[in-house]
Amino acid sequence: EGNQRTERAIETAQQRSHNSGSQLHQLSCASFIQPSLINHSRPTLYRSPSQLFHPPTKQPRMHPSARAHARFTLRMRLAALLLLPLQACAFTTMSPTGSVAARASSQLQGLPFGIGDKGNSIDKGFNILEVATTVVPQGRIVGTAKGSLNFVWKRMMTELAPQDKSGLYQRPKVDFGGVIGSAEHPLERNRYQVYLGNPCPWCHRVQLVINVLGLDEDLVGVTNLIDDPIKASRGGWIFRSKEDSKLNVRDMREMYDKLTGGSYKGRCTAPALVDLKSQTIVANESPDILRMLPKLLELRATTSDDEKSHSNAQSSSQLTTLVPPELESYIDETNAWVYQLLSNGVYQCGFSTTQQAYDAASRNVREGLERCEERLSKSPFMCGDTFTESDVMLLPTMLRYDGVYSPLFKAGGTHISIPNQFPNIQAWRQRCWREVPGVSTSTDLADANESYYKQLFPLNPGGIIPTPVTAKDLGLEP
Protein backbone atom coordinates (compact mmCIF):
# COMPACT_ATOMS: atom_id res chain seq x y z
CA GLU A 1 0.00 0.00 0.00
CA GLY A 2 2.83 2.34 0.87
CA ASN A 3 4.52 1.56 -2.45
CA GLN A 4 1.33 2.36 -4.38
CA ARG A 5 0.96 5.65 -2.54
CA THR A 6 4.57 6.49 -3.35
CA GLU A 7 4.04 5.86 -7.04
CA ARG A 8 0.85 7.96 -7.10
CA ALA A 9 2.63 10.77 -5.30
CA ILE A 10 5.54 10.78 -7.77
CA GLU A 11 3.11 10.76 -10.71
CA THR A 12 1.27 13.71 -9.15
CA ALA A 13 4.55 15.57 -8.68
CA GLN A 14 5.61 14.94 -12.25
CA GLN A 15 2.27 16.14 -13.62
CA ARG A 16 2.34 19.31 -11.56
CA SER A 17 5.95 19.90 -12.55
CA HIS A 18 5.10 19.47 -16.21
CA ASN A 19 2.22 21.93 -15.96
CA SER A 20 4.30 24.52 -14.13
CA GLY A 21 7.37 24.11 -16.31
CA SER A 22 9.59 24.17 -13.25
CA GLN A 23 12.72 22.10 -13.89
CA LEU A 24 13.81 22.45 -10.27
CA HIS A 25 10.48 21.13 -8.99
CA GLN A 26 10.54 18.27 -11.53
CA LEU A 27 14.09 17.10 -10.78
CA SER A 28 13.56 17.43 -7.04
CA CYS A 29 10.38 15.41 -7.00
CA ALA A 30 11.37 12.77 -9.55
CA SER A 31 14.98 12.27 -8.63
CA PHE A 32 15.92 13.12 -5.08
CA ILE A 33 12.91 13.30 -2.80
CA GLN A 34 12.38 10.31 -0.51
CA PRO A 35 8.91 8.76 -0.35
CA SER A 36 9.18 9.32 3.43
CA LEU A 37 8.54 13.01 2.69
CA ILE A 38 5.12 12.17 1.29
CA ASN A 39 2.09 12.41 3.53
CA HIS A 40 0.74 8.91 3.01
CA SER A 41 -2.67 9.83 4.39
CA ARG A 42 -3.10 12.13 1.38
CA PRO A 43 -0.97 11.56 -1.75
CA THR A 44 0.25 15.15 -2.11
CA LEU A 45 3.66 16.78 -2.09
CA TYR A 46 4.88 19.95 -0.45
CA ARG A 47 4.26 22.50 -3.10
CA SER A 48 7.32 24.72 -3.02
CA PRO A 49 11.07 24.03 -3.17
CA SER A 50 11.49 25.51 0.32
CA GLN A 51 8.94 23.07 1.70
CA LEU A 52 10.57 20.23 -0.20
CA PHE A 53 13.85 20.74 1.58
CA HIS A 54 12.36 21.56 5.01
CA PRO A 55 9.85 18.80 5.74
CA PRO A 56 8.06 18.36 9.07
CA THR A 57 10.13 16.87 11.85
CA LYS A 58 7.88 13.86 12.34
CA GLN A 59 7.45 11.57 9.39
CA PRO A 60 5.44 8.35 9.15
CA ARG A 61 7.40 5.12 8.99
CA MET A 62 7.71 3.78 5.45
CA HIS A 63 6.53 0.38 4.39
CA PRO A 64 9.55 -1.88 3.48
CA SER A 65 8.38 -2.10 -0.11
CA ALA A 66 8.19 1.69 -0.28
CA ARG A 67 11.76 1.99 1.03
CA ALA A 68 12.95 -0.48 -1.60
CA HIS A 69 11.11 1.46 -4.27
CA ALA A 70 12.67 4.69 -3.04
CA ARG A 71 16.17 3.25 -3.25
CA PHE A 72 15.51 1.87 -6.72
CA THR A 73 14.04 5.17 -7.96
CA LEU A 74 16.93 7.18 -6.57
CA ARG A 75 19.48 4.87 -8.19
CA MET A 76 17.78 4.96 -11.57
CA ARG A 77 17.44 8.75 -11.51
CA LEU A 78 21.12 9.19 -10.64
CA ALA A 79 22.07 6.71 -13.36
CA ALA A 80 20.07 8.83 -15.80
CA LEU A 81 21.93 11.93 -14.63
CA LEU A 82 25.25 10.19 -15.15
CA LEU A 83 24.24 9.47 -18.72
CA LEU A 84 23.16 13.03 -19.52
CA PRO A 85 26.49 13.92 -21.21
CA LEU A 86 26.20 10.82 -23.40
CA GLN A 87 22.65 11.75 -24.32
CA ALA A 88 23.74 15.27 -25.21
CA CYS A 89 26.55 13.92 -27.38
CA ALA A 90 24.21 11.46 -29.10
CA PHE A 91 21.82 14.32 -29.86
CA THR A 92 24.54 16.47 -31.38
CA THR A 93 25.85 13.69 -33.64
CA MET A 94 22.40 13.61 -35.26
CA SER A 95 22.13 17.38 -35.47
CA PRO A 96 23.44 19.09 -38.63
CA THR A 97 24.39 22.22 -36.72
CA GLY A 98 26.61 22.98 -33.76
CA SER A 99 29.58 21.24 -32.24
CA VAL A 100 29.27 18.41 -29.76
CA ALA A 101 30.85 20.45 -26.98
CA ALA A 102 28.66 23.49 -27.58
CA ARG A 103 25.41 21.54 -27.81
CA ALA A 104 26.24 19.44 -24.75
CA SER A 105 27.08 22.60 -22.81
CA SER A 106 23.77 24.23 -23.73
CA GLN A 107 21.90 21.10 -22.66
CA LEU A 108 23.62 21.02 -19.28
CA GLN A 109 23.27 24.74 -18.57
CA GLY A 110 19.51 24.41 -18.53
CA LEU A 111 19.57 21.95 -15.63
CA PRO A 112 19.14 22.89 -11.95
CA PHE A 113 21.48 22.58 -8.97
CA GLY A 114 24.22 24.70 -10.46
CA ILE A 115 25.04 22.64 -13.55
CA GLY A 116 26.86 24.98 -15.92
CA ASP A 117 25.94 27.77 -13.50
CA LYS A 118 25.33 30.79 -15.72
CA GLY A 119 25.51 33.33 -12.94
CA ASN A 120 28.67 32.13 -11.24
CA SER A 121 32.20 31.43 -12.36
CA ILE A 122 32.37 28.24 -10.29
CA ASP A 123 30.72 25.09 -11.56
CA LYS A 124 29.39 23.02 -8.67
CA GLY A 125 28.10 20.19 -10.83
CA PHE A 126 24.68 19.03 -9.67
CA ASN A 127 25.31 20.56 -6.22
CA ILE A 128 23.62 17.49 -4.80
CA LEU A 129 25.59 17.25 -1.56
CA GLU A 130 24.83 20.84 -0.59
CA VAL A 131 21.14 20.84 -1.49
CA ALA A 132 19.79 17.32 -1.37
CA THR A 133 21.51 16.21 1.84
CA THR A 134 18.93 18.19 3.80
CA VAL A 135 16.41 15.49 2.92
CA VAL A 136 18.54 12.53 1.76
CA PRO A 137 21.42 11.19 3.88
CA GLN A 138 24.79 11.80 2.28
CA GLY A 139 25.70 8.14 2.58
CA ARG A 140 22.71 7.18 0.49
CA ILE A 141 23.54 9.73 -2.20
CA VAL A 142 27.20 8.68 -2.38
CA GLY A 143 26.35 5.00 -2.29
CA THR A 144 23.74 5.34 -5.01
CA ALA A 145 26.05 7.39 -7.21
CA LYS A 146 28.87 4.85 -6.81
CA GLY A 147 26.58 1.93 -7.46
CA SER A 148 25.03 3.53 -10.52
CA LEU A 149 28.36 4.55 -11.99
CA ASN A 150 29.84 1.12 -11.30
CA PHE A 151 26.88 -0.55 -13.00
CA VAL A 152 27.23 1.59 -16.13
CA TRP A 153 31.04 1.15 -16.13
CA LYS A 154 30.84 -2.64 -15.91
CA ARG A 155 28.35 -2.82 -18.75
CA MET A 156 30.61 -0.69 -20.92
CA MET A 157 33.70 -2.72 -19.96
CA THR A 158 32.11 -6.03 -20.88
CA GLU A 159 31.12 -4.56 -24.25
CA LEU A 160 34.71 -3.48 -24.76
CA ALA A 161 36.36 -6.59 -23.32
CA PRO A 162 34.45 -9.89 -22.81
CA GLN A 163 34.72 -11.24 -19.25
CA ASP A 164 34.47 -14.60 -17.56
CA LYS A 165 32.42 -15.05 -14.38
CA SER A 166 35.30 -13.87 -12.20
CA GLY A 167 35.57 -10.55 -14.07
CA LEU A 168 38.75 -11.52 -15.94
CA TYR A 169 39.17 -10.46 -19.55
CA GLN A 170 39.06 -13.29 -22.09
CA ARG A 171 40.54 -12.45 -25.47
CA PRO A 172 38.32 -13.68 -28.33
CA LYS A 173 40.10 -15.79 -30.94
CA VAL A 174 39.13 -16.65 -34.48
CA ASP A 175 40.97 -19.18 -36.64
CA PHE A 176 40.51 -18.58 -40.36
CA GLY A 177 42.74 -21.58 -41.01
CA GLY A 178 44.71 -20.06 -43.88
CA VAL A 179 48.40 -20.78 -44.47
CA ILE A 180 50.71 -18.99 -46.90
CA GLY A 181 52.39 -21.59 -49.08
CA SER A 182 49.33 -23.86 -49.24
CA ALA A 183 47.36 -24.66 -52.38
CA GLU A 184 44.74 -22.05 -51.43
CA HIS A 185 47.35 -19.37 -50.70
CA PRO A 186 50.46 -20.06 -52.79
CA LEU A 187 53.71 -18.11 -52.62
CA GLU A 188 53.23 -15.29 -55.09
CA ARG A 189 54.28 -11.67 -55.42
CA ASN A 190 51.82 -8.78 -55.08
CA ARG A 191 49.19 -11.09 -53.67
CA TYR A 192 49.13 -10.44 -49.91
CA GLN A 193 48.19 -7.38 -47.88
CA VAL A 194 48.37 -6.81 -44.11
CA TYR A 195 46.18 -4.29 -42.31
CA LEU A 196 47.86 -2.71 -39.30
CA GLY A 197 47.05 -0.02 -36.74
CA ASN A 198 49.98 1.77 -35.10
CA PRO A 199 48.61 1.85 -31.51
CA CYS A 200 47.90 -1.91 -31.44
CA PRO A 201 50.74 -4.06 -30.00
CA TRP A 202 49.55 -7.10 -31.96
CA CYS A 203 49.84 -5.08 -35.19
CA HIS A 204 53.21 -3.77 -34.04
CA ARG A 205 54.55 -7.34 -33.89
CA VAL A 206 53.64 -7.87 -37.53
CA GLN A 207 55.26 -4.56 -38.52
CA LEU A 208 58.42 -5.59 -36.66
CA VAL A 209 58.68 -8.82 -38.67
CA ILE A 210 58.22 -6.91 -41.93
CA ASN A 211 60.85 -4.33 -40.99
CA VAL A 212 63.42 -6.64 -39.44
CA LEU A 213 63.27 -9.18 -42.28
CA GLY A 214 63.12 -6.44 -44.91
CA LEU A 215 59.99 -7.75 -46.64
CA ASP A 216 59.48 -5.62 -49.74
CA GLU A 217 56.13 -4.16 -50.79
CA ASP A 218 55.81 -6.68 -53.63
CA LEU A 219 56.13 -9.53 -51.11
CA VAL A 220 53.52 -8.15 -48.70
CA GLY A 221 51.76 -4.80 -48.88
CA VAL A 222 50.91 -2.79 -45.77
CA THR A 223 47.80 -0.68 -45.21
CA ASN A 224 47.91 1.58 -42.15
CA LEU A 225 44.59 1.90 -40.33
CA ILE A 226 43.18 4.82 -38.40
CA ASP A 227 41.70 4.17 -34.96
CA ASP A 228 38.38 6.02 -34.88
CA PRO A 229 35.52 4.14 -33.17
CA ILE A 230 33.19 7.08 -33.78
CA LYS A 231 33.40 6.74 -37.56
CA ALA A 232 33.83 2.95 -37.62
CA SER A 233 30.61 1.02 -38.14
CA ARG A 234 31.90 -1.74 -35.83
CA GLY A 235 35.15 -2.00 -33.93
CA GLY A 236 37.60 0.89 -34.09
CA TRP A 237 39.50 0.74 -37.39
CA ILE A 238 38.78 2.73 -40.53
CA PHE A 239 40.67 3.40 -43.78
CA ARG A 240 41.94 6.73 -44.98
CA SER A 241 40.02 6.12 -48.20
CA LYS A 242 38.35 3.28 -50.07
CA GLU A 243 41.28 3.21 -52.48
CA ASP A 244 43.71 2.79 -49.60
CA SER A 245 41.87 -0.34 -48.48
CA LYS A 246 42.63 -2.13 -51.80
CA LEU A 247 39.12 -3.57 -51.50
CA ASN A 248 36.93 -0.49 -51.99
CA VAL A 249 35.64 -0.52 -48.39
CA ARG A 250 35.49 2.14 -45.70
CA ASP A 251 36.35 0.24 -42.53
CA MET A 252 37.30 -3.16 -41.18
CA ARG A 253 33.71 -4.28 -40.70
CA GLU A 254 33.00 -3.76 -44.38
CA MET A 255 36.21 -5.61 -45.23
CA TYR A 256 35.31 -8.61 -43.05
CA ASP A 257 31.79 -8.66 -44.48
CA LYS A 258 33.04 -8.50 -48.06
CA LEU A 259 35.67 -11.20 -47.66
CA THR A 260 33.41 -13.60 -45.72
CA GLY A 261 30.20 -13.05 -47.65
CA GLY A 262 28.61 -11.43 -44.62
CA SER A 263 28.87 -14.61 -42.54
CA TYR A 264 31.44 -13.29 -40.06
CA LYS A 265 29.95 -12.39 -36.66
CA GLY A 266 33.08 -11.84 -34.56
CA ARG A 267 35.13 -8.76 -33.83
CA CYS A 268 36.61 -6.91 -36.77
CA THR A 269 40.15 -6.82 -35.45
CA ALA A 270 43.60 -6.01 -36.72
CA PRO A 271 46.09 -7.25 -37.72
CA ALA A 272 44.57 -9.04 -40.68
CA LEU A 273 46.42 -10.84 -43.48
CA VAL A 274 44.42 -10.86 -46.72
CA ASP A 275 44.84 -12.73 -49.99
CA LEU A 276 43.83 -10.05 -52.50
CA LYS A 277 43.72 -12.50 -55.41
CA SER A 278 41.34 -14.99 -53.83
CA GLN A 279 39.55 -12.24 -51.83
CA THR A 280 39.82 -14.14 -48.55
CA ILE A 281 41.19 -13.55 -45.06
CA VAL A 282 44.19 -15.78 -44.45
CA ALA A 283 44.60 -15.02 -40.71
CA ASN A 284 43.91 -12.35 -38.11
CA GLU A 285 45.95 -13.70 -35.19
CA SER A 286 49.41 -12.15 -34.90
CA PRO A 287 51.28 -15.38 -33.90
CA ASP A 288 49.99 -17.09 -37.05
CA ILE A 289 50.92 -14.12 -39.24
CA LEU A 290 54.40 -13.91 -37.71
CA ARG A 291 55.14 -17.48 -38.76
CA MET A 292 53.71 -17.10 -42.26
CA LEU A 293 55.35 -13.90 -43.47
CA PRO A 294 58.97 -15.19 -43.45
CA LYS A 295 57.94 -17.83 -46.00
CA LEU A 296 57.62 -15.03 -48.55
CA LEU A 297 61.40 -14.63 -48.43
CA GLU A 298 61.59 -17.75 -50.59
CA LEU A 299 60.35 -15.64 -53.50
CA ARG A 300 63.65 -13.78 -53.51
CA ALA A 301 65.34 -16.89 -54.87
CA THR A 302 63.18 -16.63 -58.00
CA THR A 303 64.08 -13.03 -58.86
CA SER A 304 66.24 -11.98 -61.78
CA ASP A 305 69.87 -11.09 -61.20
CA ASP A 306 69.12 -7.35 -61.28
CA GLU A 307 66.21 -7.69 -58.86
CA LYS A 308 68.24 -9.97 -56.63
CA SER A 309 71.11 -7.47 -56.51
CA HIS A 310 68.71 -4.68 -55.57
CA SER A 311 67.01 -6.84 -52.94
CA ASN A 312 70.31 -7.93 -51.43
CA ALA A 313 71.45 -4.31 -51.20
CA GLN A 314 68.28 -3.45 -49.31
CA SER A 315 68.38 -6.40 -46.92
CA SER A 316 72.12 -6.93 -46.43
CA SER A 317 71.93 -5.81 -42.80
CA GLN A 318 68.66 -7.60 -42.02
CA LEU A 319 68.03 -11.00 -40.50
CA THR A 320 66.87 -13.87 -42.69
CA THR A 321 64.94 -15.77 -40.02
CA LEU A 322 63.44 -15.13 -36.62
CA VAL A 323 62.99 -18.79 -35.72
CA PRO A 324 66.29 -20.67 -36.17
CA PRO A 325 65.53 -24.42 -36.32
CA GLU A 326 67.79 -25.21 -33.38
CA LEU A 327 65.88 -22.69 -31.19
CA GLU A 328 62.32 -23.37 -32.33
CA SER A 329 61.15 -25.33 -29.29
CA TYR A 330 62.83 -22.86 -26.91
CA ILE A 331 61.21 -19.95 -28.74
CA ASP A 332 57.77 -21.62 -28.61
CA GLU A 333 58.12 -22.19 -24.88
CA THR A 334 59.21 -18.59 -24.29
CA ASN A 335 56.42 -17.20 -26.43
CA ALA A 336 53.83 -19.13 -24.42
CA TRP A 337 54.70 -17.62 -21.05
CA VAL A 338 55.42 -14.16 -22.48
CA TYR A 339 51.88 -14.15 -23.91
CA GLN A 340 50.20 -15.50 -20.79
CA LEU A 341 52.01 -13.38 -18.22
CA LEU A 342 52.72 -10.14 -20.10
CA SER A 343 51.28 -9.62 -23.58
CA ASN A 344 47.82 -10.75 -22.49
CA GLY A 345 48.40 -10.21 -18.78
CA VAL A 346 48.57 -6.42 -19.05
CA TYR A 347 45.19 -6.38 -20.83
CA GLN A 348 43.68 -8.64 -18.19
CA CYS A 349 44.81 -6.10 -15.59
CA GLY A 350 43.36 -3.15 -17.47
CA PHE A 351 40.08 -4.80 -18.39
CA SER A 352 39.37 -6.56 -15.08
CA THR A 353 36.01 -5.70 -13.51
CA THR A 354 36.62 -7.27 -10.09
CA GLN A 355 39.42 -6.91 -7.56
CA GLN A 356 39.97 -10.68 -7.54
CA ALA A 357 40.50 -10.76 -11.31
CA TYR A 358 42.85 -7.78 -11.22
CA ASP A 359 44.95 -9.21 -8.39
CA ALA A 360 45.46 -12.49 -10.26
CA ALA A 361 46.41 -10.72 -13.49
CA SER A 362 48.71 -8.28 -11.68
CA ARG A 363 50.59 -11.15 -10.04
CA ASN A 364 51.12 -12.67 -13.49
CA VAL A 365 52.54 -9.42 -14.83
CA ARG A 366 54.98 -9.09 -11.94
CA GLU A 367 56.06 -12.71 -12.40
CA GLY A 368 56.56 -12.11 -16.11
CA LEU A 369 58.70 -9.05 -15.50
CA GLU A 370 60.86 -10.93 -13.03
CA ARG A 371 61.34 -13.84 -15.44
CA CYS A 372 62.35 -11.47 -18.25
CA GLU A 373 64.75 -9.62 -15.98
CA GLU A 374 66.38 -12.89 -14.94
CA ARG A 375 66.54 -14.21 -18.52
CA LEU A 376 68.08 -11.01 -19.88
CA SER A 377 70.71 -10.97 -17.17
CA LYS A 378 72.26 -14.00 -18.89
CA SER A 379 71.91 -13.15 -22.59
CA PRO A 380 71.52 -10.02 -24.73
CA PHE A 381 68.21 -11.21 -26.22
CA MET A 382 65.36 -13.37 -24.97
CA CYS A 383 66.59 -16.61 -26.53
CA GLY A 384 70.32 -16.07 -26.73
CA ASP A 385 72.67 -13.91 -28.75
CA THR A 386 70.28 -13.27 -31.65
CA PHE A 387 67.10 -11.24 -32.02
CA THR A 388 64.30 -13.81 -32.46
CA GLU A 389 60.54 -14.10 -32.61
CA SER A 390 60.41 -14.09 -28.80
CA ASP A 391 61.89 -10.58 -28.78
CA VAL A 392 59.23 -9.58 -31.32
CA MET A 393 56.50 -10.96 -29.06
CA LEU A 394 57.77 -9.10 -25.98
CA LEU A 395 59.01 -5.77 -27.33
CA PRO A 396 55.68 -4.01 -28.16
CA THR A 397 54.43 -4.69 -24.61
CA MET A 398 57.60 -3.38 -23.01
CA LEU A 399 57.68 -0.26 -25.19
CA ARG A 400 54.13 0.61 -24.07
CA TYR A 401 54.57 -0.39 -20.45
CA ASP A 402 55.76 2.86 -18.86
CA GLY A 403 53.35 5.09 -20.79
CA VAL A 404 50.19 2.96 -20.76
CA TYR A 405 50.17 -0.42 -19.08
CA SER A 406 51.53 0.70 -15.72
CA PRO A 407 49.68 4.03 -15.25
CA LEU A 408 46.42 3.30 -17.13
CA PHE A 409 46.05 -0.49 -16.88
CA LYS A 410 47.71 -0.63 -13.44
CA ALA A 411 49.53 -3.74 -14.68
CA GLY A 412 51.63 -5.01 -11.79
CA GLY A 413 50.97 -1.75 -9.95
CA THR A 414 51.15 1.89 -10.96
CA HIS A 415 54.48 2.36 -9.19
CA ILE A 416 56.51 0.12 -11.51
CA SER A 417 59.07 1.77 -13.81
CA ILE A 418 61.16 -0.32 -16.22
CA PRO A 419 64.19 2.04 -16.25
CA ASN A 420 64.30 2.28 -12.46
CA GLN A 421 63.40 -1.25 -11.39
CA PHE A 422 64.39 -3.60 -14.23
CA PRO A 423 67.84 -2.61 -15.54
CA ASN A 424 68.28 -5.70 -17.71
CA ILE A 425 64.94 -5.18 -19.46
CA GLN A 426 65.86 -1.53 -19.97
CA ALA A 427 69.24 -2.45 -21.48
CA TRP A 428 67.48 -4.96 -23.76
CA ARG A 429 64.97 -2.31 -24.91
CA GLN A 430 67.82 0.03 -25.78
CA ARG A 431 69.69 -2.76 -27.57
CA CYS A 432 66.68 -3.67 -29.71
CA TRP A 433 65.88 -0.04 -30.52
CA ARG A 434 69.42 1.01 -31.39
CA GLU A 435 71.03 -2.09 -32.85
CA VAL A 436 68.36 -4.13 -34.66
CA PRO A 437 67.59 -2.61 -38.09
CA GLY A 438 63.94 -1.71 -38.55
CA VAL A 439 62.92 -1.62 -34.89
CA SER A 440 63.11 2.13 -34.31
CA THR A 441 60.96 2.83 -37.40
CA SER A 442 58.32 0.21 -36.58
CA THR A 443 56.03 2.42 -34.47
CA ASP A 444 55.15 5.94 -33.40
CA LEU A 445 55.27 5.63 -29.60
CA ALA A 446 53.66 8.98 -28.82
CA ASP A 447 50.70 8.22 -31.09
CA ALA A 448 50.36 4.72 -29.66
CA ASN A 449 50.31 5.98 -26.06
CA GLU A 450 47.84 8.74 -26.84
CA SER A 451 45.41 6.35 -28.50
CA TYR A 452 44.87 4.30 -25.34
CA TYR A 453 43.85 7.35 -23.31
CA LYS A 454 41.74 8.75 -26.13
CA GLN A 455 39.85 5.66 -27.30
CA LEU A 456 39.46 3.48 -24.19
CA PHE A 457 37.09 5.93 -22.54
CA PRO A 458 35.74 3.48 -19.90
CA LEU A 459 39.27 3.50 -18.48
CA ASN A 460 39.72 7.24 -18.93
CA PRO A 461 36.21 8.75 -18.84
CA GLY A 462 37.46 12.29 -18.37
CA GLY A 463 39.33 12.12 -21.68
CA ILE A 464 42.45 13.82 -20.28
CA ILE A 465 45.44 12.72 -22.36
CA PRO A 466 48.72 12.86 -20.43
CA THR A 467 51.87 14.16 -22.02
CA PRO A 468 52.85 11.22 -24.24
CA VAL A 469 55.91 9.11 -23.53
CA THR A 470 58.49 9.27 -26.32
CA ALA A 471 61.48 7.13 -27.19
CA LYS A 472 63.70 9.77 -25.59
CA ASP A 473 61.67 9.64 -22.38
CA LEU A 474 62.22 5.88 -22.25
CA GLY A 475 65.96 6.32 -22.65
CA LEU A 476 65.96 4.69 -26.11
CA GLU A 477 67.34 7.75 -27.86
CA PRO A 478 69.91 10.27 -26.64
Disulfide bonds with the S-S distance in Angstrom:
none
